[in-house]
């Protein structure tokens, strides 16, 4: 399918469409006809999509998908937009209908050579003698000496992308683009239909234009596998465990045969599809991070790999080649590079040992300051200037910049890792990298953009590689080499300071790094030339490792001889004091210890039995009663002359002031509030509990929220203590009034109360013994919703007009009632049995309706089947009402509901939410 460029001979002219073409020399005239004859099925093939791929100084590779089978096809390239004066590829083999394991794909990949450098060209396809100009592509060849240029970056793109992101990429006019995995998402269990995802992407308007007009190089990823970690389809997080299957072999073959990428490092059928690409003085290293990858759940170790041994060796060869050629390197990875070690996933945090091996090699080969990394799959833009990668090496420091590419078209993802700037999430994002190279220094500039092409704030960073850094061409030959080991001076006694010498090194070091170790284990943060000994060092020998570096890189770490075991200096513990010396009963006390000796431990006890805790120099506890207890502070330090030493401090505990509760449940409820309410509010709450408990109504309630509270934290508390609420989206909270929906389905209050839970100590309601109630502050507003679940769950309350209420509670259809007195107040529905249910408005007469059949399970679209109110997370019942009270429990009688109404009315009047 690859061919040399052929210019036409002087054979007779023939007309194909709008273009006059010359018959190539040596071609059978019967092959070329004025119109393409239909095949046996009567089909006439045309271009379905075109994908302009890798460019060079003298050539281009292009892949086309045809609408039907064809006999012959040739790539036509011309410096003119009308494709006049063309250059051809050789004709494809006997059929342009390419097959993958016997299934026709109608895809053909071709290459034209013999083009002029730094020249803009256009391309079309000659199909069985007919020139198809319906989808003309465009590209510019590389310059003979490529200096400055711009390339685009993107990844994670759904096949049917509708965003303007590709139009914005076109507007940036990059020389070429890299698609860093998941572009598009194949997600299929059939190896023969992976190309259908490309069909969807490359026939989408702006994406199709971009792939024709911007040479695009694709990186293999998990969604290019035919099978994922489950047999149910989809390829998310696929890995090397699938590489031996027939299906995956076919998918790798598809990529090798039809993706217009630069040649891969290996042609072996089961091997990785990584490749390198050199443009000017920049070498792109693009490994296949999936087909050889170890399973995610495997423990990290020396054999736990993203690339496989053979491909990793090839990456190291590429780094050597870049060093020898005086190039800088861009290393691609389709998952985040910056992650904490030990994470379980497909990012490099799960492959921290291999990441360290790669960074160590960059350091040892002398590529420090000459490499940067581009990563994807975080669905967010970010960059790091090397601050957070510097510690990924075994010794010393190696800051390598990282550019994190956003998603072309995918939902936001959870971001992991710390960066200099970002992460900035966005559904449609892309990046560009500009290379400024005039033959001396090279400047690399990264910029991040939103879908409309506007710059994302903070997403701009550049760094420069100096000509001096690029001058060293022999890998590793000029890094410092140790001649005399470093040495430690100073007395190894706790409290003394040790000092490290650098030792002597060849090749003119320009800097040194240090790492102190205690008993052979590195001491965290001990990276200076001096180290102050602490009690933690007592009994251990100390060493220091020194690494020297220069412009060529870092030398090997060299460790000093060990000191003698660290001795303890004799110390005398001092009398401790504590401040303040006053406290209030029932209020948390926090006191500060003065006079503590470094390295000691302190315990605190109180003569009145109060439990006290000590953290550092802080003593905390809560005294239950007024009095003058004595606090004893006991300090212990190994080796001190007077250990343990006790100190006593007298504390005055004042009586607690304020409201005294009559109900312990009310006191517990108020105690859970982060902001303590005033006494007047405490009394309102205490009275509410008293009223509810007067006839047993309190015991029938499973949960009740009082959104008409002073703040959101209190508004979300369950008075029973078991089912607190959580805000979803952005419902509006008004102090002492409640939560209001705004008509958007994503804004509501979610509880942890599930109606499908078994009856328990906290959940006593059951299928035929249940009630729900809501107090709304809205009056005469049509279309309000007081929602306890989605309509399909068979339990909800909904207002359909100024005076009409619709409700369903385990019945097949909704029941509608006319309120005797329209407006705000308590609305309740109660179901005491399988065939009876009633609705109440305020404390009026109930309206009974029949409810047939057995109760539904309650399963439905609400998240985790939890009860929600003030909205609903699906668009069928959005809410705009203001809810002051909401709750559920066992079936409430008319008498119970009257108690409930009166108790709530008094409370809401007290906070100003009700007349």
N, C-alpha and C positions, 0 to 999 in steps of 0.2 A: 504493500500500500504506500510505501515511500517512493518518491520518484525524483529524478533530476529535472531541473528547469529546462524546457526546450523552447527555443524561439522558432517561429514558423519559417519554412523554406519559401522558395519562390513558386511553389505549386499554385494551381488555379485557386481563385478566390471563391468562397461560398458564403451565402448570407444566412446568419442564424439570429433570429430576433432582430434587434436594432443594430447589431454589430457586424461589420464585414471582417471575416476571419480568413486566415491563410492556412491551407492544409499543411500540417507538419510533414517533414520529409520522411519517407519510408513508411507512411501509414496507408493502409488499404483504403482507396477512395470509397469503397462500399460501406466502410465503417461510418463515414460522415454523411448524414442526410439532412435535407433542409428542415424536416420535421421529424420528431422522434416517432417511430412506428410503435403502436400499442403492442404490449406483450400479449401472451396467450390469454390472459384474463381481461384484456382490454384496458390495462392501467397505463397511465402516463405519469412517470415519476417527476417530482419537483422537489425543491428544497423545503424541508420542514423547518430546520434551524441550522444556523452556522455558528461555529465556535472558533474564533481566532486564538491560536495558542502561542507557543514559544517562538520568539523572534531571535535572529542573529544578525550579524553584519551583512549576510548575503542570502538569507532565506527566512522562510516562515513555514509553520505547520498549522493546518486547518482541518477541523473535523466538521463534516456535514451529516445531517440526518435527512433521508429522502422520504417522501410521502408514500412511495411504492417501490417495487423492485425495478432495477434497471440493469442493463447489460454492461455498460461501460460508463466511467465518469472521469473527468479530468479537472484539476484545480486550475483556474484561469486567474493570473495576476497581472495587473497593469498599473503603470504610474498615473493613468487617467481614470477619472471617475466613470467614464462610459465604457471602460474596459477595452478601449482601442489599444493597438500595439501591444498585444498580450504576450505573456510568457506562460508556458504550460508545465504542469507536472506530467510525468509519464502516465499513461492510462492505467487505471486500476486493473488488477487481475481480472480474469474472465468475467467476474461479476462484481458490481459495486454493492451488492447485497451481502453485507457481512453477517456472519452467524456467531452466536454464542451457545455452545452445547446444543446445536441443532435448531435453535429458535431464531428466526430471521429478525434482524434489527434494522436493516436498511441504513447502516452507518458506514461512512468511509472517511479515513484519515489520510491526508496527502501532504507532501512537502514539496515546495518549490525552492530551488537554489539558483545561484547566478544573479542575484539581485544586487543593486547598488547600495552601498552603505549610507546610513543617515538620509533615507529617502522615503517619502510617503507613498504607499501603494494601496490599491483596491483589489478585491477579489470576488469572483463568482464561481459558478460550477457549470461545466459543459457535461450534460447528461445525454448519453446516446446521441451526440451530435447537435443537441439543442442547448444554447446558452441560456441559463436561468439567471436573470439579473434581479430577481424579486427581493433578494436578501444580500445585498452587496456588503462585504466587510471592508475594514480599513485598518492599516497598521503602518508604523514607521520602523524601518530597520535600525539596528544599533549602529552608532558611529564607529568609524575605524579606530578612533581613540575616544572612547566614551568618557566624557567628563561629567558634567552635572546633569542630573535627570531626576524625575519624580515617579514614584510608583505608589499604587493604591493597595490598601489592605482591607480585607473583610472576611467574615466567616459566619457560620450559623445562620443559614437562610432557608426559610420554608419555600417549597417549590412554587407555590402560587403567590409570590410576593406581589403586593399591590402598592407598596410604598414608592415614593419618588427617590429613594436612596440611590438607585442605579443611575438615574438622570443626573443627580448631584455628583456622582463619581465621574460621569462623562464630562461634566462641566469643569472639573479640576484638570482635565487633559493629561492624565498620567501616561507615561510611556508604556506601562503594562500594569497588571494587577495580579496579586496573589489571593486565592480563595483558600482560607486556612481551615478546612475541614467543615463537615456538616453543611456543605453547600453543593447540592441541596440535601435535605434529609430524605434518604432512600426509604429506610424503614420498611423492609419487605422480607418475607421469608423465602421468596423465590429469587434465585440468582438471575433469572431471565427477564425480570421486570425492573431491575435497578435503574436501567436507562430510562424508564418511564418518568422517574423523578426529574431527570434532565429534560425530558420532553416538556414537562410542566414549567420548569424554570426558564428554559431557553425559547419558549414561545410566549412568555409574558412580555408585554410591550417594552418596558424600559430595560429589563434584564436582557432580553433578546438583543436589543440595540447595543447594550454595553458589551456583551460577549462577542458581538461582531466587530465593534469598533475599538475595543481595548483588548490587546492580547492578554489572555487570562490563563494563569497556571494554577492547577488544582492540587490540593494536598489531600492524600488519602486519610480517611477518618473512620470512626466506628459506624456511622450511618451508611458507609459504602459496603459494609458486610451484608450478606443476605440473611444472616441469622444473628440474633443477639444472645444474651445470657439465658433467655427463656425460649421455649418452643412456640410461644404464642405469637411470634412475629415481632418485627421491630428490631432495630440493631443498636439501640442506645447502650453505650458502655461495652460494646463487643471487644474481644481481645484475641490473643493468640490461640486460645483454646478452640476457636472456630477455623483456624488457618488450615488444618488438615482435611477439612471436609471438601467434598466435590463441589458443593455450592460456593464455598469461599474461593476455591481455586478458579472457578468460572468468573467470579467477581474480580479477582486480581487480574485475570486474563483480559477482562473487559477494560479495565483501567489501562493496562499496558498497550492494548491494541487500539483504543479509541480516544483516550484523553490526549490532547495535543501538548503534552508536557515535554520538557527536555528528557533525553534518554535516562533511564534508571540506572542505578549503580549495579544492579544485578538483573539478569534475564531469566533466572531460575523461576519456574512456575510457582513454587511455594514460598519464594523469598519475598522480602519487603520491596515496596515500590518507591523507595526514597530516591532522591536525585539531587544533583548540585547544578548551579547555574551561575555563570560569571558574567557580570556586566561592568565594564570599566575596571576599577580597582576594588569592586565589591563582589565577594563570593557568597552566594546564597547556599546554605546547607539545609536541605529539606528532607529530614528523615520520615519514614513511615512509622508513626508512633503507635500503631494498632495491631498490625498483622502478626507481629512477633511479641506482643506485650504479654507479660505474666498476668494471671488472674488477679483481680483487685483484692480479693480477700486473703491472698497469700501474705505471709509475713515478709517484711522488708529484709533484704539480705543481699549478699554479693551476687546471687543468681536471679534476684527479683529485677526484672528488666522491662523497659519501655521499648527498646530498639532491637534486642537480640544481640548476641555476641558478634556475628558477622557484620551486621550493619553498624554497630558501635565502633568496631575497628575501622570501618570505612569512614565514619565521622571523624575519627582521629587523623586518618590519612588526609582528609580534606583540610583540617586545621593546619597540619604540617605544610600542605601545598600552599595555603594562603600565606603562611609565614614566609615561605621561600619566595613567593611571588610578590611580596610587598603589598598584600591585599588586606582589607578589613573583612570581617565575617559577620553575616547575619544568619543566626541559627533559628530555625522555625520549630515551634512545637504547638500542637493543636489543643493542648490543655495548659492551664496556668502553671508557670514556672515558680512563682512565689507562693509558697504554702508552707505552713509549719510541718515539721517532720511528724510522722506517725498517723497522719490522716488516712482514713480508709476510703479510697476513691480512685479515679483515673488521673488526677493531677499529680504533680511531681512531689507533693508532700508524702505520697504513698511510695515513692521511689527515691527517697532522700539519699540513700547510699549511692545509687547510680548517678544522681545529680551531683553529689560530691565528687565522684570519680571524673565526671565530665569537667567540672570546674577545676579540679586539681590538674587535669591535662591541659586546659587552657592556660593555667598558671605556669605549668612546667615547660610547655612548648614556647613560652615567650609571647603569647597573644594577649597579655594583659593590656588593657587600654585600646585593643583593636577588635573587640567583639561586642555585639549587642544581640539581644534575644527578642523575637516577636512571638507572642503567645495569643491563644484565642480561647473560646468556649466558656468564658465567664459571663458573657452577655453584658459586658460593661467596658467602658474605656478607662484606662489607667496608665500611668507610667512610673517607673522608678529610675532614679539617677544612679543606681548601684548601691545605695545605702543599705537596702534590705537584702541584697544578694552577696554582700561582701563577706559574710560569715559562712558561706556555703563551702568553703575550702577547708581542708584538714588543718592547715596552719597558715598564719598570716592573714591577709585580707585581699579579696579580689572583687572590687566593685564592677559589676557588669550591668549596664543599663538594660531595662526590660520595657518593651512597648506592648501593652495589653490591648488587643483589638476588640472592638464592640461587635454586637450582632447586627448583621445586615437586615434580618427580619426574624426576630424571635423574642418571646416574652422575657422579662427580666428574670435573672437567676440570683441565687444566693451567692454573694461575693465573699471569697475567702482570701486572706492575705493582706499585708500592709504595704502601701506604696507611697512614694513621694507625693503623688497627686492621684486622687480617685480612690476607689472606683466610682465612676459616674454611670449609672444605669440608663438604658434607653432601648426601646424596641427596635429602632432603626438607626444604626451608627456605622461609621467607617473611619479609617485613618489613612493618612498619607505619610510617606517618608521621602524627604528631599535630600539628595546627595549633591553637595557642592564640592567639586573637585577640579582645580585648575592646575594640577600637577604637583603641588606641594602638600599643604595640609588638606585633610578631608573633613568636612563638616556634615554631620548627620542630624536632620531636623524632623521630629515627629509632631504631627498635628492630628487632633481628633475632631470629627464633625458629626452633626446631627443629620437627620434624613434630608432636610432642605438645603444642606450644604453649609449651614452656618457653623462657625467655630464653637466647640464646646468649651465653656469657661474653664481655664486652668489646664486644658489638655494641649499644651505646647511645650516642647523641650528639645534642646539641641546640645550636642557635644562635639568636640573637635579632636581628631587624631592628628597629631603633629607629624611633619615630615621626618623628624628625628625618630619618632617611634616606629615609623614605617621603614626606616632605613635598614634595620637589622634583618638579614635574610637567612641566616643559618639557625634553624630551630635549636634553642637551648644553649648555644655555645657561649653566650656572653652573660648569662645570669651569674650572680655571685656564688663562689664555692668556698666553703669554710676551710680555714687552715688551722686555727686554734679555737678550741671550744670556749664558749662563754663561761664566766666564773661568777660566784656569788660572794660578796663581802658583807660583813655585819655580824652581830651576835644573835644566834638563833634562840632568842628568849622572847616569851610573850610580851608585847609592848614595844619591842625593838623593831627597827626598820632594816630590811635587807636590800642590797643594791646589786644589780646585774651589770656585768661588762658585756660588750657585744662579741668578744672574741675577735679574731682577725679573719678577713675574707678577701678573696681575689676579685678582680673585675669591678673595682670601684663602686661599692654599694652607695646608694643615695638615701637609703632609709632602712629602718629596722622595726620589727614587731616582736612583742614579748608575750609569753604565756607562762604564768607561774603554776606549779603543780604541788599538791599536798599528798604525800605518800603515793605519788604516781598518778593521781587524778587531777585534772585541770581544775583550778579554782575559778569559779564564775566571776567575770569582771576584772580579774587580776591580769591586766595586759599592759602595765607600765614597766619602766625600767627599775622602779623601786616597789617594795611590798612591805606593808606594816603587819607584823605578826599579831594574831589574836588568839584567844583561848581555844578557838576551833583548830588551831594548828598544833596545839600542845601534843607532844609525843610523836609527831610525824616529821619525817625528813622533807625538806623543800628542794625543788629543782626549778630551773627556768629554761624554756626553749626559746631560741632566738632564730628569726628568719631575716636574712638580708635581701634587699631587692635593688634593682636599678631599672633603667628603661627597657631592658630586655626581659624583665620578669623577676620572679622571686626564686631564690635558691632553696635548697632543701633545709628543713628545720634541723637545728643542732641543739642538743640538750646539755646543760652543765652537769658537773658532778653534784651529788646530793649533799646537803648540810647534815650536821648531826641532828638528832631528834630535838625538836623545839622544847625548851624547858619553860617552866612557869615561874614568873617573877613573884616573889613573896609580896602579897598585898594585904592591906588591912581594911576590912569593910567598915563603912561609916554609918552613923545613925541616920535612918531614913525619916523623912517628913512627908506629909500628905496635905494637899490643898485642893479644894476648900475643905473646911472642917464642919460644914453645915450641910444638911440634906433635908428633904421633905418626904414624909411617908407616902408611899404609893407612887412616887416619881423616881425615875431612873437617876442614880447618882453616878458621876464620873469624876474621879480625883486623879491628880498628877503626883507621882512619886518624885522626890528630889533626893539626890545623894547616892543613887544607885551606881555600883561599880560595873564597868563594861564587862560583858561576858557572864555575869551572874544570873541566877534565877531568883524570882521573888514570888512568895505565896502570901495571900492575905486571908485572914479570918476575922469574924466579928463576934463579940461577946454575946450578942442577942440571937445568934444563929443564922443571920442573913448570909446567903451564899454570895461570895465575892469572886470576881475573876480578875486576873492580871494579864495584860498584854503590853509588853514593853514597859513603859513607865506609867501606864494608865490602869486604874482600879475602877471597876464598874460593879453595880449591884443595885437592888431596889429594897429599901427598908420598909417593912410592912407596918410599923407602929412608931409613934413618937418615943423619944428617950435619948439617953446619952451612952450609946454602946462604945466599947473600946475596940479599935481595929489593931490587930497585931500583924506586922509585916516581917516575914522571915526571909532573909537573904542568904543564899548559898553560893559559894564560889570555890571550886576545887583549888587547893593550894593556898588559900587565904589564911592568914594567921588566926582569925577569929570566926571562922565559918562553922556552923551557921550563926548569923547575928540577928537578933530580934529587936524590933523597934515598935513602940506602941503610940497610937494617936487616938485621942478622944474626939468623938463626933457627936454633934448635937443634931438630932433628928426632930424636926418640927412636925406638928400634926398637919395632915392634909386638910386643906380648906375646900369649900364648895359643896355642891349638891350631893345628897346621899340617896342612892337608889333604893327603891322598894322591891324591884325585880332584878334578880341576878342575871336573867337573860338579857334585860335591857342594858345592864352594866357591861356585860360581855360584848354586846353589839357595839356600844359606844367605844369600848376599849380597843376595838379593831380599827377605828378611824384614825388615820394618820394626823388629822387636825382635830384636837379636842374641842367639842362644841361648848358654847356658853351654857351656864346653868339652866337658863330658860329653855334652851333647846333640849337639854338633857331631860327636864321635866316633861316636855311634850312627848319625848320618846318613851319615857317611863310610863306615862299615862296611857299611851297607845298599847303598850304591852299589857298593862293592867286590864284595859277594856277587852282586849282580845282573849285574855285568859279567863275573864269573868264567867263565860258559859262554855268554855272548852273549844272555842273557835280557833285559838292559837294552836292547839294540838292537832287540828285537822289540816293545817297549812303545811305543805312540803317546803315551799320557798316563797319569799316575797321580797321584792326590791322596792325601795323608796327613792325613785329618781328625783322627786322633789326634795332634794337635800342640798346642803351648802356647797358641795363640791363633787366632782365626778367620782372620786375614790369612794366617798360615802354613798353616792347614788348607786354604785354597782354592788354594794354589799348585800348579801342575803341576811335578813333578820334572824333566820334559823341557823345561819353559819355554814351551810353545806354547799350552796349553789350560787356563788358570786358570779356576776356578769362580766363580760368583756366587750370592749368597743370594737366593732368591725366597720371599717371605712370611716366616715366623718359625720355621724349624726350630731345635730346641734344640741349642746347642753346649756340650759339656762338655770342658774342657781335658784333653788327653792321652787322651781316650776317643773323641770324634768327634761327628758330627751325628746327631740323632734326629728322625725325623718324629713328628708328633703326631696322625696320622689325618686331618688336613685336607689336601685335595688341593692347596691353593695353597702349601704349605710344602715346599720341596725345594732341592736344589743344582743349578744349571744350568751346563753347560759350554758352551764354544764349539765343541765337537767335533761335526761333522756327518758321519754315516755316508755321506751321498750325495756328499761331496767326492771329487774325483779323488785318486788316489794321488799323494803328494808327499813332499818331504823330511821333513815332520813328520807326515804321515798315510800310513802304509805299508799299513795293513790294507785289504783289499778284500772283495768279496762272499763269496768262498769261501776266504778266508784271514784269519780273524778270531777273536778271543777276547775274553771279558769276565770280570772277576773282582771280588769284593767280600769284605771281611772284616767280619763282624758280631760285636758283643760280646754279643748276646742269646742266651739259652739256654732252649730248650724253651718258647717262646711261640708260640702258634698265631696265624696271620694276619699274620705279618710280610711286608714287601715289600722286596726289595733291587732297586730299579728302575733300568733303564738306558733306559727308553722306555715308551710306552704299549703296552698289550697288542695293539692293532691294528697296531703297527709291526713285529711279528714279531721282536722282540728284547727279551727281558727275563728276569730271574730273580725268582722269587716263592716264598716259603715258604707252604705251605698247611696245615701242621700242625706239631706238635712235632718230627717227624722226616721230614717229606715236603717235597720241593723240586720245584717246577714250573718248567720253562724252555722257551723257544721261541727258536730262532735260525735265521731264514730258512726255517722249515718251516711247513706249512699248519696244523698243530695243535700244542698244547702237549704236552710230555713230562713225566711225573711220576716221580720216583725216591724211594726210601726210603733215608735216610741210614743208613749202618752205625752211626755214632756221632752221635746227635742233639746239637745244641747249637751253640755259637759256633765261629768259625773262618773259614777261607778256603773260599769256594764259587766255582768257576770253570767256565765253559762255553767250549769251544774247537771251532772248525770248520775243519779243514784242507782240505776239499774240498767239492764240491757234494752229496756223498752220505754224508758222515760227520760226526758231531759227538759230543762226549763231555762228561760232567760230572764234576767232581772235588770232593771234600770234604776239606779239609786236604791231606795228601799221601797219601791212600788210593788204592785202585784205581779206575780210571775205569769209568764205566758208559756204554757206547756205545749210541746210538740212531740210527735211520735218519732222514734229513731229505730228503724227496723234492722234486723240482722245482727250478727255477732260483730264485735268491735274489730276495727282494723289494727294492724300491728303498730302503726305509727311510722313505719319506714318510709322515707321519701327523700326529696332532693336537698333538704336542709343539711348543712354540714354536720356530719357525725350524728345526725338525727336529733341534735340539741334543739331545745325550745328557744325561739328568738322573739323579740318584740320591737316595736318602733321601727319596723321595716322588715325586709325579707331578702335573703341573698340571691334570689332569682327575680327576674323582671316581671313575674306574673302578679305580684302584690307589693308594689312599692308604696311606702308610707310617707305622709307629710304631717301626721298628727303629733301632738305633744303629750307624752305619757308621763303621769305623775306617780302612778303606782302600778305594779304588775305582779301577778303571782298565780300559783297553782297549788292544788292539793286534793284531798279527798272531797267527796260530794258534800256541799254545804246546804243546810236546810234554809228555809225562809228566815227562821229566827237567827241562824248563824250569819246570814247575809245582812240582816238588819244590824246586828252587832258590828260586822265588818264595816258597813257603810258609816255608822255613827262614829266608830273609832277613827276611821280614816278622815272623816269630815272634820273632826276636832283637830287632828294633827295638821291637815292641810290648811285649815283656817289659821292655825297658829303660825305657819311659815309663810302665809300670804298667798297660797296657791289656789284657794277656794273661798267663795263668798260665805 
